Amino acid sequence: MESQILSAFQDGPPAAPSATSASPALVFDACHLGVILRAVLFVETVMAVGAMFGAATPFDWLVRVSILSGAALPATLGWLLVACSLKKFLSRMSRPKQKVFGVLLGGLAGLGGCAVLAVAGISPSLPWIASSLTGMVLAAALVSALVLRARARMPADTAARLSELQARIRPHFLFNTLNSAIALVREDPARAEAVLEDLSELFRHALMEQGESVTLAEEVALARRYLDIEQVRFGDRLQVEWQLDPAAGSARVPALMLQPLVENAVKHGVEPSAEGAQVKVSTQKRGSVVVIKVTNTAPGGQGKRGNGVAQDNVRDRLQLLHDVQGQFQAVFKDGLYQVRVEVPA
């Protein structure tokens, strides 16, 4: 069954997407006063430096700067205006297409600046091709700067979403675990103590200041504690299988990456089913890549996954840590739901 799911990653129906991941995020956002001011200053600085070439005197340089600014300033403002006006349209495009659009728009802006010089009658012969290429290069630099600016904001946004997610999950999980421990106090005090120890360890990891990454072995140990707690609550309804590759344990992953995935498997696989469900966690090192899979049976053959906040959070932090080397996929087929994560070994 697992091999069938893996082969369905490319061709099979994807898991139900969440609202937040249904459309790509906006790569560059030009609708900010600070962005406009920096863009104008950047272009004007480039024009001022370019005017130095061929200027014989300071007065000649000022004349050249005035001419170039008269063409570059309207072109820059036009680029910013169009990019801002089409913000919603761009957000529906893929990220590479957004970048290409910004660069091509810069080429058109360069032609517009040259047209301004033509209307002003500055010169009978104007460098149309050079102006267009210059506009594309400057636009590429602006897009790159805006992308870096957006990425700089992502860690803070992601941390806020993680805190919100933990605050949402913590109360009901805490109450369920305490109730399970209370029920075991008289029947099996040693097991009740083990449950409380596991709970304490989980909360210690959730509340402590986490670094940029942890080892996969640490994440597996934390996920084991979580599933041990849920095993007390659900009993035979929760069937857990581990297939762990010792060679994969040293891979670096975002902190608290695996526990939300197994929690989703329990919440959407075991909890709504009277018969229970199976949860399987596997890790494997394949050359320079470590593959992590969390699979669960779905009650009634339904692969619904709520609003997908936990998965979106894991996906964002995975991208922040490993960029294109970190892969995240989720698929539902034949009554099985599987999340597959790939990280560098």
C-alpha positions, 0 to 999 in steps of 0.5 A: 500500500505504501509503494502505491502511495509513493508512486501517486505523489506525482500523478495521484490526487493531492491532499485537500489544500488549505486556504493559505496554500491554495495560491502562491505568496506574493514574491515582491510587494511594491506597495510601501512608501519605504520601498518606493523611496528606496527604489527611486534612490537606487535608480537615481544613484545608478543614473548619477554614477552613469552620468560620470562617464563622459562628463568633462566638467561638474556642470556637464555632469549635472546636465547629464544627471538631469537628462537621465533623471528626467527619463529614469524617474517616470520609468521607475515610478511607472514600474512601481505603480504597475507592480503595486496595482497588479498586486492581487494578479501577481499573487496568483502567479507562481513565484518564478513567473512573478520574477519574470514579470517584474524583469520584463516590466522593467524592460518596458519601463526602460523603453518608456524612459527612452520615449520621454527623451524622444518626446523632449527632443533630446537627441535624434538617435536614442539607445532604445535597446540599451534603455530596455536592457538597463531597465531589465537589469535595474528591475531584476535588482529591485525584485531581488531586494524585495524578495530578500526583504520578504524573506527577512520577514518570514521567520517572525511571521512563522514564529508567530504562527507556530506560537498560535498553533501551540497555544491552540493545541496545548489546552485540549491536549493537556486536559486529555493527558491529565485525565488519562493520568488521573484514570491510571493513578490507582490502577497503574501508578507507574504508568501514570508517572510515565505519562506525566513525565512524557507530558513534562518533556513535551511541554519543556520542548514546546516552551524552551527557546529552540535553535535554528534546527535539531537532529531528526533523532531528537524529533523522533524521540519527542514524537515517541513521547507524544504517541506514548501519551496518546496510546494511553488515551486510545489504547488498541484504537491507536496502532503505531509502527516505526521504521527508523533508519539509524543513518538518518538520525543526524539529519537537521530538521526544524524544531517541532517538525515531526510532532505536529505531523503525528498529532495530525495523524492521530487527530484526523485518523484515530480520534474520529474513528470508532475502530481506530487507525494505524499510524506509521512513521518511517525514516530512510537515508537515500544517498544525500537525502533523508526521507521522512514519512508519516502515514495513517489510515483515514476513517471512512476513506476520507482524507480531510485535513482541517485547515492545514495550519500545522502542515503549512507551518512545517512547510514554511519552516522547512523552506526557511531552513533548507530552501529548495533542498527541503521538500514537503508533499502530502497525498491521500489515496486508497484510504491512506493519508501520507506526508512525505518530507525530504531533507539533506542528509 
